[in-house]
Amino acid sequence: MQEKGTISIHTENIFPIIKKFLYSDNEIFLRELVSNAVDATQKIKRLAQLGQYSGELGDITVEVSFDKEKKTITIADKGLGMTAEEIKKYINQIAFSGATEFVEKFKDAKDANEIIGKFGLGFYSAFMVAHRVDIHSLSYQEGAEPAKWTCDGSTSFEISAGDRTERGTEITLHINEESEEFLDKWKLQEILDKYCKFLPVPIKFETKTESVEDGKDDEGKTKYKSVEVDNIINTTEPIWTKSPSDLKDEDYLSFYKELYPMSEDPLFWIHLNVDYPFNLTGVLYFPKVKNEFELQRNKIKLFSRQVFITDEVKDIVPEFLMLLHGVIDSPDIPLNVSRSFLQADGNVKKINSYITKKVADKLAELFKKDRTSYESKWSDIGLFVKYGMISEDKFYDKGKDFALLTNTKGEHFTIAEYQEKVKANQTDKDGQAIFLYSTDAEKQDAFIQSANKKDYDVLVLDSPIDSHFINNLEQKLEKTSLKRVDADVVDKLIKKDDATANVLTEDQSKAVKEIFEKAIGNQSYSVEVEGLSPDELPVTITMEEFMRRMKDMAQTGGGMGFYGAMPDSYKVAINGNHKVIDKILKAEGEETQAKLAKQAFDLAMLSQGMLSGKDLTEFVKRSVDMI
């Protein structure tokens, strides 16, 4: 038997197009060919189970090998095998049935995953790295003859009688000059580890040395010897393919270590398993993230039937859960099309919603089951929860019951509990509940103590997205306002009917204002003389809440960049009821008044860490002189 022919294809330049458009991802040839070998192996196993194949299955390991001298890479399986007619049908015809459409549609393609598989081109990805491909195959069917197929990367092929004696298929790639980097053990091992680590059929690549027991020595100690064993590169039954009831915590933790060897143990995990209205399995882990907001992304790996596809899962996993780690496996995700199509796909939207719901349910369950344990993990999971509440209304509706607000004393409250806690004391004269918060408890300590004197509670909101979370809460909660504790003097943050009167006359207040404006000499500081408690500081420097918040949001991104570029402007509140102000008013001579005013102002600056350089040097010198 010998036959030459032309692959039935309208466009003769299909191979250059494959090479050109897929070149940046040429390593996926190995993923495609090994996946095909695994499919063929699983099919023979299925036929045996159904009683449609009565022969011995024997060893069904897929083997990948290479020969540096001959410049070949070979992928061999013991699967179904093909007859000459089947090779013509599956390799020559079906694989190219969509070739013309492919050429038209993907002229401008940049991503190999847009193409591979979509038009049955998986096998032909071999021509990205090979100038010739040989197939040797023997079908499982009784009386089948072995067949050989050869193609040199043009549309011509040759089929002849083969010499294979056992069931299965062997594909040999004669590597082209540009792709000789793949004729390297470590390069091939790396690609197999990346794409094939969890395929359901054993895959052998080379051998490895293992140490095994070899009796006892004269002193009765165990002896060991080195032996060469097959290097099986994959785990055929990863944990996401098993039932959660068959797994222990140690199984989940050791799998996590396998995926992320350098990471700390995760906080907890969610096992996904759904078969309607789509198929999806996987395990998602909550890592310890603290405030390292950007460092953790692209840690979820997407598989399709245990073949690794990508760690770009932006459309499948909700944006706020991109910080999770783990694995999602679904045959129902359209992998081989552009991302814009991915977003529009109905299954992708359903999967996205399902994952959101599962995460919300798990968090709610953990909160109800063991609140103390949940609170201890809040510093890690708070980022996920807040991000989710900001970005998805459905998640907010669930999240508001297990999102926690933490105060400066380290106490935790749900949103409803906190509303109840501050209702009586922190409602202003207009009926607005005021939540006070700090973004840096140490730096803002003076303001926090001032609030605590009035029995006001102060929250700590210091994560990268808290400026956005604060806005979100204000939109969702009725008659509630959040104010940073250093946005004004405490009496102005929560205005009451019984406001403290200013003991200074109008003329005295005007005089004090002028003294301070002259002493400060900076238009970025707007001076106001106010009636505050005599216990409060004589001078307090604040930035108005709106401006401060916009600047915070500008730092974390949120379309507020122009606020970040605006010059800082501060309010200087002079406490007209403080004895220091009285002393300044009564001081003899403008120079003494200015010196005292500048000292009081610099003390306020120092308390906020705003005094530096030349101003700090002058303040220290002035303080020494005054002592």
HELIX and SHEET records of a PDB file:
HELIX    1   1 ILE A   14  LEU A   22  1                                   9    
HELIX    2   2 TYR A   23  ASP A   25  5                                   3    
HELIX    3   3 ILE A   28  GLN A   49  1                                  22    
HELIX    4   4 ALA A   84  ILE A   87  1                                   4    
HELIX    5   5 LYS A   88  GLN A   93  3                                   6    
HELIX    6   6 ILE A   94  PHE A   96  5                                   3    
HELIX    7   7 ALA A   99  LYS A  105  1                                   7    
HELIX    8   8 ALA A  112  GLU A  114  5                                   3    
HELIX    9   9 PHE A  123  MET A  128  5                                   6    
HELIX   10  10 GLU A  177  PHE A  182  5                                   6    
HELIX   11  11 LYS A  185  TYR A  195  1                                  11    
HELIX   12  12 ILE A  239  THR A  241  5                                   3    
HELIX   13  13 PRO A  244  ASP A  246  5                                   3    
HELIX   14  14 ASP A  249  LEU A  259  1                                  11    
HELIX   15  15 GLU A  319  LEU A  321  5                                   3    
HELIX   16  16 ARG A  339  ALA A  344  1                                   6    
HELIX   17  17 GLY A  346  LYS A  369  1                                  24    
HELIX   18  18 ARG A  371  SER A  391  1                                  21    
HELIX   19  19 ASP A  393  GLY A  399  1                                   7    
HELIX   20  20 ILE A  415  LYS A  423  1                                   9    
HELIX   21  21 ASP A  445  LYS A  453  1                                   9    
HELIX   22  22 ASP A  466  LYS A  476  1                                  11    
HELIX   23  23 VAL A  490  LEU A  493  1                                   4    
HELIX   24  24 GLU A  506  ILE A  520  1                                  15    
HELIX   25  25 GLU A  545  THR A  556  1                                  12    
HELIX   26  26 GLY A  561  ALA A  565  1                                   5    
HELIX   27  27 LYS A  579  LYS A  586  1                                   8    
HELIX   28  28 GLU A  590  SER A  607  1                                  18    
HELIX   29  29 GLY A  613  MET A  626  1                                  14    
SHEET    1   A 9 GLN A   2  THR A   6  0                                        
SHEET    2   A 9 SER A 156  ALA A 161 -1                                        
SHEET    3   A 9 ALA A 147  CYS A 151 -1                                        
SHEET    4   A 9 ALA A 130  LEU A 138 -1                                        
SHEET    5   A 9 GLY A 168  ILE A 175 -1                                        
SHEET    6   A 9 THR A  72  ASP A  77 -1                                        
SHEET    7   A 9 VAL A  62  ASP A  67 -1                                        
SHEET    8   A 9 ILE A 203  LYS A 216  1                                        
SHEET    9   A 9 THR A 222  ILE A 232 -1                                        
SHEET    1   B 5 PHE A 268  VAL A 274  0                                        
SHEET    2   B 5 LEU A 280  PHE A 286 -1                                        
SHEET    3   B 5 HIS A 325  ASP A 329 -1                                        
SHEET    4   B 5 ILE A 300  SER A 304  1                                        
SHEET    5   B 5 VAL A 307  THR A 310 -1                                        
SHEET    1   C 2 LEU A 404  THR A 406  0                                        
SHEET    2   C 2 HIS A 412  THR A 414 -1                                        
SHEET    1   D 3 VAL A 458  VAL A 460  0                                        
SHEET    2   D 3 ALA A 433  SER A 438  1                                        
SHEET    3   D 3 THR A 480  ARG A 484  1                                        
SHEET    1   E 3 TYR A 525  GLU A 530  0                                        
SHEET    2   E 3 TYR A 570  ASN A 575  1                                        
SHEET    3   E 3 VAL A 539  THR A 542 -1                                        
END                                                                             
